[in-house]
Amino acid sequence: MHRFLTSTVIACLTRQDIELLIGDLKSPSNSITLEHAWAGSTDGKLLCLFAATDRAALEAFLKAKRVHTEWSVLVDMEFD
């Protein structure tokens, strides 16, 4: 599994809408797992860290959920 960081605009969503979206993104999938999410309501951004078999699978998953990302990054290095 590869890890991907994505950015999504959430400017018009309420806290409850964001919580529903995160719950939907956490729904079971064979090839996609939402590992963590960060929301900045002031800036209107949602950053998500996904584990996915590949970028195409992640894009198909997000499209099926009607989530439009600004960008996605394959995480191939991690530092503390």
Steps between C-alpha positions, in 0.01 A plus 500: 500500500615850416419812699352812342434845644208688342358851524131579461315832525236498775428875511118471509471195725383513860672299773221243477545476121874448544439226758256328260755523217775351718264221607424425136871498410562253785242255360645157424685455173726216391766722351468835686539594868469850643781508757462857626328826415561862596246776439568873504159666494649850503701424184232269357733205444486129578824302491468123497757224524391187315652157457422375149618232260578772244403854394243376248315306771501805728373727223221253415403475868488879541305542177243244618469698826467824296805650670701733278860541609725792418802272501633169624857414592656156517678488836825314442706651783402579856695684769447581869 
